[in-house]
Amino acid sequence: MGSLFVAAAGFPTFLFTTALVVVVIFWLLVAVGVTDSGSFDADVDIDAWGMGGVPVAVPFSAMTVLAWCVSLTATVLLDPVVAPGGGRAVVRVAVLAAALLVAWSLTRLLVRLWQRLSPEEPGPSGTESIALPCTGRMGRADAESGQAEAAAQDGSTAVVRIRRPGVESPTYGGTGLSHAYDDTGEFLRGAPYDATLNPLRHTA
């Protein structure tokens, strides 16, 4: 057990250990509604890396976990058989490169597998999601962050970014009604919603 802690705190695993702590904190913030899983989607393009189609935080988190596991395992196995000194330093640099490559390859594979098992279905988005009932996801929705599932009359659904200025909604599962689309921020504005007032209930 002691060798695991030493490896996790040493080069190169320490780099991934630090990133893993950041990942854990991020998903805890998502769980309590402080932020949402799509927070970095507008800032980072991962399509060129073969990992598009999912929120940026998901493949980044997967890569971090996989790289940490590969680096930790390789360090624990190789350190006892490699003499300290320049040789061990070279091996650890090689472990760093290998961990990143293996993690990236496996993450691409997982993303592609996910896309095959969960093909995208057409659903409401952008201005098409205005005046649609929404169900909260990933914590609460407020003026700074929020995610919700918008449901159209034909039964299709889509996960959308939603904000509720001045109103703190219930946690996961709370309901709201989208009433405007913000082109700049690319999110919907929502308001409290009563299911009995669903505008879709009165249409054919």
N, C-alpha and C positions, 0 to 999 in steps of 0.2 A: 504493500500500500504506500509505503514511503517513497518508493521509486516513482510511483504515479504522480505524487505531489511535486517531486523534484522535476520530473519531466514537464509537467504542466506549467511550472513556474520558470522553466528555462527556455532558451532559444532552441527551435523556432516556435514551439507550442505556445509560449507566452503571448505571441502576437495574436494567435487565434483565441486564446483564453480571454484576452482583453475584449476582442470583438464579440465573443460569446456572451460576456457580461452585458455589453451594450445591447445585443439582440434580446436577451432575457428582459432587460429593463424596458425596451421598446414594446415588447408584446404585453408586458404587465400594464403599461400605459394604455395600450389599445384595449385591454380587457376592462379597464375602469373608465374608458371613454375619454381620456385626456387627448388622444389622437386617434387616427384610424389607419388601417393597413395600407391605404393608398396615398399616404402623405407625400411620398417621394416620386409618385408616378409622373408628375409633370416636370420633374427636374432631371430624371435619369432615363435614358433610352437603352433598354437591354435587348431589343430585337436583334441587333447585330451580333449579340452573344448567344443567340439561339435560345433565349429564355423568355421571349415575349409572350403576351397573352395572360399573364398573371401579375398581381401587384408586385412592384419591385422588391418590397420587403420580404416576400416569400422566398424567391430564389436566393437572395442575399443571406437570409437566415439559414436556409438549407445548406448553402455552400460553407457557411461559417461552422455549422455543426459537423459536417462531413470532413472539412479540412482539419478541424480540431481533433476528431477521432483518428484520422489517418496519421497526423503528425504525432499525436501522443503515442499511438501504438508503435509506429516506426521508431520513435526515440527510445521507448522502453526496450524494444527488441534489439536495436543496433548498438546502443551505448555499451552494453557489457562486452561486446565482441570487437569494438573499435577502440584502439588505444587513444588516450587523451592527447591533445595536441592539434597539429595542423590537419591530420587525417580526420579527426572527429569533427573539426570545424567544417571541412569540405562536405562530409556526410550530412551534417545538419542543414547546410545550405541546399543540398540535393533533396533532403526531406521536405524542406519548405517548398521548393519548386514542385515536387511530386505531389504534395498534399493539395496545393492549389489546382494542379492539373486534374488530379483524380476527382476532387470536389466539384470542379466545373463540369467535367464530363458526366458525372453521376447526376448532378443537378439538371443539366440539359436533358438527360434521359428521363428523369422524374417528371419534368415539365411536359415533355412530349407525351409521356404515358398518361399524365393527368388530362391533357388536351384530347387524347384519343378516347379516354373513358368518360370525359365530360365535354362533349362537343358543344360549341356555343350555339345557343338558340336565339332567334331574333326576339328582342324584347324592347320595351320602351327606353329611350335615352334622351338626354338633352331636353329640348323644348317639347318633345313628345311625352315627357313624364310629368308635365304640368297638370295639376288637378287630378292626380292619381293618388290613391291611398298608399301609404308607405309603412312598412314594419321595420322598427329599429334593429340594427345589427351591430355587433362589436361595441357594446357599451352605449352610452347616451349620446344624443345629438344636441349641440349647443351652438354658440356663435362662432366657435373656432374649429370644430371638427364634428364628424358624424358620418355614418353609413346607414343606408336603409335599402330595403328591397321594395321596389315599386311594382305594382301589379296592374296590368292593363285589362281591359274588358274581355279580350280574347283569351285570357288566361296566361299570357306570356309575362315573364318577370325579368327584372334586371336590377343588379346592385348599383346604386347611385350614391354620389356624395351629396349630403344634405346638411343644411345649417338652420338653426332655429334661434335667431337673435333674441335675447331677452327672455328666453324660455328654456328651462331645463327639462328635457323629456325623461320619461322612465327609462330604465336600463333595457337591455336586450328584450325585444318583443313588444316594446311600446309602439303605439300607432300615431301617425301624423298625416297631414295632407300637403302635398307640394303645391305651391301657388305661383312660383316665379323661377326663372332660370337666370343665373348670373354668368354671362359670357366670359367675363374676365377671369373669375375664379373657377369656372367650369363646375358649378355645383348648383343644386336646387335649394330654394328657400322653402322651409316647411312651417306648418302651424299645427296647433292641437287639432285632433280629429275625432269625431264621433261617428262610429260605424253606421248609425241610423241615418246620417246625412250624406252617405256615399252617393255622389252624383251618378255613378254607374248603375246603381240599383234601379234608376228610373228610366233607363234607356233600353232599347230593344237589343 
